[in-house]
Amino acid sequence: MELNNRITLNVGGVRHETYKSTLKKIPATRLSRLTQSLVNYDPILNEYFFDRHPGVFAQVLNYYRTGKLHYPNDVCGPLFEEELEFWGLDSNQVEPCCWSTYSTYRDTKATLAILDSLDVNRMKLHDQDVARLFGYEENYTRGKLTKWQRVKPKIWALIDAPYSSIPAKCVAGLSIIFICLSVLSFCLKTNRSSRSGIKKDTGNFKQQREVFYYLEHVCNAWFTLQIIIRCLSSVYLEVLSVVRVLRLFKLTNHSPGLRILIHTFKASAKELGLLVFFLVLGIVVFASLIFYAERLQVFQDSHDENPENDFDSIPKGLWWALVTMTTVGYGDMTPKTFPGMFIGGLCALAGVLTIAVPVPVIVSNFSMFYSHSQARNKLPKERRKILPAEVPRRSQRIKILNSYAERSGQLLVRTSPVRSMIVAASMSRSADVNVDTIDQVCPPTDINHCIKSTSDVSTMQETNAESIVEEKKINDDYEMK
């Protein structure tokens, strides 16, 4: 009974033996639905062959035996996840002892996907990738791109892909120069020596004012590219002058580090939100405490309120609590009493502890993104593409196996297609198998005996009835031809 219940699984050249009842422990999986009518079954060797990773399968088979799924340390996380998906298992069933290691690989995969979306490495795209980006892939494959479809990606690369070509690098360099000039002009124009009416006795004010005026026009003309901004008055320029500072964010297009920093804050949004929440909570609490501590303290021996109290309202206490918790400490408002000083010390300590908690998480996220970005920069620019393997149809398998047997020196013209498949499959697995040895088990003239001799009769009647009828039809067609 145990011999009939045993099953052999050949995974990647490594044979594993177990019981059918063991594979039935986890239903609705690939191994729980094994039948001898499958293409993976070899009737001569009486085993199922799967061209998959043998190391991962050892853990999969142990999962069927023990009910505990462990993660092998010598396998990459995405590969392990792909193997589990093939065998029909859920990756969330990994044991807690291995989950930290497995989750690290999953986070790495997610990080690489984020870096691909950010395109921080700025690798030069191929023409096919550019066509896919703009939705021209079908026209590119047919070779029917219009002139605009050919020019538009070049214009886009010139402006938005600074590392794609030498002209694009020149445009990026000019953009950086104009950004710096615009911000520098905005800052210097607010200097006291450049304001109207400050130095009328000198002849330099008018010249400085004209320099800033024309510099603003040149910068605005560059940033708008096709639209020329004509500023009719300095008032209009003053209204839009604050927007000029936002041009600094355009530098992120030319610096992968800045883009990673911005995405680090996005990835740490939960930690930053928690930081803001505790800061607001602490500010409100300490502002209320300092207000009542300074107000109720009696100055000297009188019964009046403290005349040196700087905290005449809780809103002013909010400002003091903010600069104290952030360890800025302007000194414009200070407690004068011992209870107020005690509360001020607690406020400073609470601020340091509150800010220090999420900082390691943010630094860890930045280090993770930056290290992966640097590692991807060292990858080769072009990698070999591997086409996915496809399982051929039944008619194609017959031709392939027959041709393999003929190349091996075993002519199978006198045999049926079913027997040809058995011979070729057996010879591809074992070099000791030939046609003469198979003739003893699988006569060329009796297909029914061939099928029944390679498996249990009762099992074949239940599971392979449909397969037998189909193979007989193939045999009849082959003999008629």
C-alpha positions in Angstrom: 0.0 0.0 0.0 2.8 2.4 0.8 4.6 1.6 -2.5 1.5 2.6 -4.4 1.2 5.8 -2.4 4.8 6.9 -3.0 5.5 9.5 -5.7 8.8 10.7 -7.2 9.3 14.4 -8.1 12.2 15.4 -10.3 12.8 19.1 -9.8 15.7 20.6 -11.7 17.5 17.3 -11.8 17.1 16.5 -8.1 14.7 13.7 -7.2 12.5 13.9 -4.2 10.3 11.1 -2.9 7.2 11.5 -0.8 3.7 10.2 -0.3 0.7 11.3 -2.2 -1.1 11.8 1.1 1.5 14.3 2.0 0.9 16.4 -1.1 -2.9 16.3 -0.3 -2.3 18.2 3.0 -2.5 21.6 1.2 -5.3 21.5 -1.3 -5.8 23.8 -4.3 -2.0 23.7 -5.1 -0.1 22.3 -8.1 1.3 19.3 -6.2 -2.1 18.4 -4.8 -3.5 18.0 -8.4 -0.9 15.7 -9.9 -2.2 13.1 -12.4 -0.4 10.8 -14.8 -2.1 12.5 -17.8 0.0 15.6 -17.3 2.8 16.5 -19.7 5.3 16.5 -16.7 4.8 12.8 -16.1 7.4 10.3 -17.4 5.8 6.8 -17.6 9.1 5.0 -18.0 10.9 6.5 -15.1 7.6 6.8 -13.2 8.2 10.4 -12.1 7.1 14.0 -12.6 9.6 16.4 -13.9 9.6 20.2 -13.2 12.2 22.5 -14.5 12.2 24.7 -11.4 14.7 25.7 -8.7 15.5 22.6 -6.6 16.7 24.5 -3.5 13.4 26.3 -3.1 11.4 23.1 -3.8 13.1 21.5 -0.8 11.6 24.1 1.4 8.2 23.8 -0.4 8.2 20.0 0.1 9.1 20.5 3.8 6.1 22.8 4.0 3.9 20.0 2.9 5.5 17.7 5.5 5.7 19.9 8.5 3.3 22.7 7.8 6.0 25.4 8.3 7.4 27.4 5.4 11.0 28.6 5.9 13.0 31.0 3.7 16.4 29.8 2.3 19.1 32.3 2.8 20.9 31.5 -0.4 18.0 32.5 -2.7 16.9 36.0 -3.7 13.6 37.2 -2.5 11.8 37.7 -5.8 13.0 34.3 -7.0 11.5 32.7 -3.9 8.3 34.6 -4.4 8.1 33.5 -8.0 8.7 29.8 -7.1 5.9 30.0 -4.5 3.6 31.5 -7.0 4.4 28.6 -9.4 3.6 26.0 -6.8 0.4 27.8 -5.8 1.5 28.8 -2.3 1.0 32.0 -0.5 4.2 34.0 0.4 2.5 35.3 3.6 2.8 31.8 5.1 6.5 32.3 5.7 7.4 31.6 9.4 8.1 34.6 11.7 11.7 33.5 12.2 12.4 34.0 8.5 10.0 36.9 7.8 12.5 39.7 8.7 15.0 38.4 6.1 12.3 37.7 3.5 10.7 41.2 4.0 14.1 42.8 3.4 14.2 41.3 -0.1 10.6 42.4 -0.7 11.5 45.9 0.4 14.5 45.8 -1.9 12.2 44.9 -4.8 9.8 47.7 -4.0 12.7 50.2 -3.7 14.1 49.2 -7.1 10.6 49.7 -8.6 10.5 53.2 -7.1 13.9 54.0 -8.5 12.7 52.9 -11.9 9.7 55.2 -11.7 11.9 58.1 -10.5 14.5 57.4 -13.2 17.2 58.7 -10.9 19.9 57.0 -12.8 19.0 58.8 -16.1 20.1 56.0 -18.3 19.8 56.6 -22.0 16.6 54.9 -23.3 16.6 52.9 -26.5 14.4 53.9 -29.4 11.9 51.1 -28.6 11.6 52.3 -25.0 11.1 55.9 -26.0 8.4 54.8 -28.5 6.7 52.8 -25.7 6.9 55.9 -23.4 5.1 58.1 -25.9 2.6 55.4 -27.1 4.2 55.0 -30.5 5.3 51.3 -30.0 2.9 49.9 -32.6 4.0 52.5 -35.3 7.6 52.0 -34.3 7.3 48.2 -34.9 5.7 48.8 -38.3 8.2 51.5 -39.2 5.5 54.1 -39.9 6.5 56.9 -37.5 5.5 60.4 -38.7 7.9 63.3 -38.6 6.3 64.7 -35.5 6.6 61.3 -33.8 10.3 61.3 -34.6 11.0 64.9 -33.5 8.9 64.9 -30.3 11.0 62.4 -28.4 14.2 64.3 -29.3 12.7 67.6 -28.0 11.6 65.8 -24.8 15.1 64.3 -24.3 16.7 67.7 -24.9 14.7 69.3 -22.1 13.7 66.6 -19.6 16.6 64.1 -20.1 19.8 66.0 -19.3 22.0 62.9 -19.5 20.7 61.7 -22.9 23.1 63.7 -25.1 25.7 66.5 -25.2 23.2 69.2 -26.3 20.9 68.1 -23.5 23.7 68.5 -21.0 24.3 72.0 -22.3 20.7 72.9 -21.9 20.8 71.5 -18.4 23.9 73.6 -17.6 22.2 76.8 -18.9 19.1 76.0 -16.8 21.2 75.7 -13.7 23.0 79.0 -14.5 19.7 80.9 -15.0 18.2 79.4 -11.9 21.2 80.6 -9.8 21.1 84.1 -11.5 17.4 84.5 -10.9 17.6 83.6 -7.2 20.7 85.7 -6.7 18.9 88.7 -8.3 15.9 88.2 -6.1 18.1 88.2 -3.0 20.4 91.1 -3.9 17.5 93.3 -5.0 16.2 93.4 -1.4 19.6 94.7 -0.1 19.4 98.1 1.6 21.9 99.7 -0.9 19.6 98.7 -3.8 16.4 100.2 -2.5 14.9 103.4 -3.8 15.7 106.6 -1.8 18.5 105.0 0.3 21.5 106.2 -1.7 20.3 109.0 -3.9 23.6 110.9 -3.7 25.5 108.0 -5.4 25.3 107.4 -9.1 25.4 103.6 -8.7 21.7 103.0 -7.8 20.2 103.5 -11.2 22.8 101.3 -12.8 22.2 98.5 -10.3 18.4 98.8 -10.7 18.7 98.4 -14.5 21.0 95.3 -14.1 18.4 93.6 -12.0 15.6 94.6 -14.3 17.1 93.2 -17.5 18.4 90.1 -15.7 14.8 89.3 -14.6 13.6 89.6 -18.1 16.3 87.4 -19.5 15.6 84.7 -16.8 11.9 84.8 -17.4 12.4 84.5 -21.1 14.5 81.5 -20.6 12.2 79.7 -18.2 9.1 80.3 -20.3 11.0 79.0 -23.4 8.4 79.8 -26.2 6.5 82.6 -24.4 8.3 85.9 -24.0 7.3 87.6 -20.7 7.3 91.4 -21.0 7.1 93.0 -17.6 5.5 96.5 -18.0 6.2 97.6 -14.4 8.3 96.7 -11.4 5.1 96.1 -9.4 4.2 93.1 -11.6 7.7 91.7 -11.0 7.4 92.1 -7.3 4.1 90.2 -7.2 5.8 87.2 -9.0 9.1 87.6 -7.3 8.3 85.0 -4.6 7.6 82.4 -7.2 11.2 82.8 -8.4 12.4 81.0 -5.3 10.5 77.9 -6.3 12.7 77.6 -9.3 15.3 76.0 -7.0 13.1 72.9 -7.1 14.0 72.6 -10.8 17.5 71.6 -9.7 16.0 68.2 -8.7 15.8 67.3 -12.4 19.6 67.5 -12.6 20.5 65.9 -9.3 19.7 62.3 -8.5 20.6 62.9 -4.9 17.9 65.7 -4.5 15.3 63.5 -6.1 16.1 60.7 -3.7 15.9 63.1 -0.8 12.4 64.3 -1.9 11.2 60.7 -2.3 12.8 59.9 1.1 10.4 62.4 2.7 7.5 60.9 0.8 8.4 57.4 2.0 8.7 58.7 5.5 5.4 60.5 5.5 4.0 58.4 8.3 6.9 59.1 10.6 6.9 62.8 9.7 3.1 63.0 10.4 3.7 61.3 13.8 6.5 63.8 14.5 4.2 66.8 13.8 1.4 65.3 15.9 3.6 64.9 19.0 5.1 68.4 18.4 1.7 70.0 18.3 0.6 68.1 21.3 3.7 69.1 23.3 3.4 72.7 22.1 -0.1 73.0 23.4 0.6 71.3 26.7 3.7 73.3 27.6 2.2 76.6 26.4 -0.6 76.2 28.8 1.6 75.1 31.6 4.1 78.0 31.2 1.2 80.5 31.0 -0.3 79.5 34.3 3.1 79.0 36.0 4.2 82.5 35.2 0.9 84.1 35.8 0.1 82.6 39.2 3.6 83.2 40.7 3.6 86.1 43.1 6.3 88.8 42.6 8.1 89.4 45.9 5.7 89.8 48.8 2.8 91.5 47.0 -0.4 89.8 46.0 -0.3 91.1 42.5 0.6 89.1 39.4 4.1 88.9 38.2 4.9 92.2 36.5 7.8 90.7 34.5 5.6 88.0 33.0 6.2 87.7 29.2 3.5 85.2 28.8 0.3 87.3 28.9 -1.6 84.8 26.7 -1.5 81.2 25.6 -0.9 82.0 21.9 2.4 83.7 22.9 3.2 80.6 24.9 2.7 78.5 21.8 5.5 80.5 20.1 7.8 80.0 23.0 7.0 76.3 23.2 7.7 75.9 19.5 11.1 77.5 19.6 12.0 75.6 22.8 11.0 72.1 21.6 12.9 72.6 18.3 15.9 73.8 20.4 16.1 77.1 18.6 15.6 79.3 21.6 15.4 82.9 20.4 15.4 84.3 23.9 12.7 86.9 23.2 10.4 85.2 25.8 11.9 83.6 28.9 10.4 82.3 32.1 11.3 84.3 35.2 10.1 82.0 37.9 11.3 78.7 39.2 8.2 76.8 38.2 8.4 78.4 34.7 12.1 77.4 34.4 11.3 73.8 35.4 8.6 73.6 32.8 11.0 75.2 30.2 13.5 72.4 31.0 10.9 69.7 30.5 9.8 71.4 27.3 13.4 71.3 25.9 13.9 67.7 26.8 10.6 66.6 25.4 11.4 68.4 22.1 14.8 66.7 21.8 13.3 63.3 22.4 10.4 63.9 20.1 12.5 65.0 17.2 15.2 62.3 17.7 12.7 59.4 17.4 11.8 59.6 13.7 15.2 60.8 12.5 16.9 57.3 12.3 13.9 56.1 10.2 14.4 58.9 7.7 18.1 58.4 7.6 17.6 54.7 7.0 15.2 55.3 4.1 17.6 57.8 2.5 20.6 55.4 2.9 18.5 52.6 1.4 17.4 54.6 -1.7 20.9 56.1 -2.2 22.7 52.7 -1.9 20.4 51.1 -4.4 20.8 54.0 -6.7 24.6 53.8 -6.6 24.4 50.0 -7.1 22.2 50.4 -10.2 24.7 52.9 -11.6 27.3 50.1 -11.7 25.0 47.8 -13.7 25.8 47.3 -17.4 23.8 49.7 -19.6 22.5 46.9 -21.8 21.5 43.5 -20.5 20.7 40.4 -22.4 17.0 39.8 -22.8 15.8 36.2 -22.3 12.6 35.1 -24.0 10.1 33.3 -21.7 9.9 29.6 -22.4 6.6 28.4 -23.8 5.1 24.9 -23.5 4.5 23.5 -27.1 1.3 22.1 -28.1 0.7 18.3 -28.3 1.3 18.1 -32.1 4.5 20.2 -31.8 5.7 18.0 -28.9 5.3 14.9 -31.1 7.4 16.5 -33.9 10.0 17.7 -31.5 10.4 14.4 -29.7 10.5 12.4 -32.9 13.2 14.7 -34.3 15.1 14.3 -31.1 15.0 10.5 -31.2 16.0 10.5 -34.9 19.0 12.7 -34.1 19.9 10.3 -31.3 20.1 7.4 -33.9 16.8 5.7 -32.8 14.5 5.6 -35.9 10.9 5.6 -34.8 9.1 5.5 -38.2 7.6 2.1 -37.4 6.3 3.2 -34.0 3.3 5.2 -33.0 3.4 8.8 -31.8 2.6 7.8 -28.3 5.5 5.4 -28.2 7.8 8.0 -29.9 7.0 10.4 -27.1 7.9 7.8 -24.5 11.1 6.8 -26.1 12.3 10.4 -26.8 11.4 11.6 -23.3 13.1 8.6 -21.7 16.3 9.1 -23.7 16.4 12.8 -22.9 16.3 11.9 -19.1 18.5 8.8 -19.1 21.3 7.8 -21.5 20.9 4.1 -20.6 17.4 3.8 -22.1 17.1 2.7 -25.8 14.4 1.4 -28.1 15.2 -2.3 -27.4 14.7 -1.9 -23.7 11.4 -0.1 -24.2 10.1 -2.8 -26.7 9.9 -5.1 -23.7 7.7 -2.7 -21.8 5.9 -0.9 -24.6 5.3 -3.1 -27.7 5.0 -1.0 -30.9 1.7 -2.7 -31.9 -0.2 -2.5 -28.7 -0.8 1.0 -27.4 -3.2 -0.1 -24.7 -0.6 -2.5 -23.2 2.0 0.3 -23.5 -0.1 2.6 -21.4 -1.2 0.0 -18.9 2.3 -1.3 -18.3 3.6 2.1 -17.2 1.0 2.7 -14.5 -1.5 1.2 -12.3 -4.6 -0.1 -14.2 -7.2 1.1 -11.7 -5.6 4.5 -11.6 -5.5 4.8 -15.3 -9.1 4.0 -15.7 -10.1 6.8 -13.3 -7.7 9.6 -14.3 -6.5 8.9 -17.8 -9.6 7.8 -19.8 -9.7 11.0 -21.7 -6.0 11.0 -22.4 -6.2 7.4 -23.7 -8.9 8.2 -26.2 -7.0 11.3 -27.4 -3.8 9.3 -27.9 -5.7 6.6 -29.8 -6.9 9.2 -32.2 -3.4 10.4 -32.8 -2.2 6.9 -33.4 -5.0 6.2 -35.9 -4.3 9.4 -37.8 -0.6 8.6 -37.9 -1.1 5.0 -39.3 -3.5 6.3 -42.0 -0.9 8.8 -43.2 
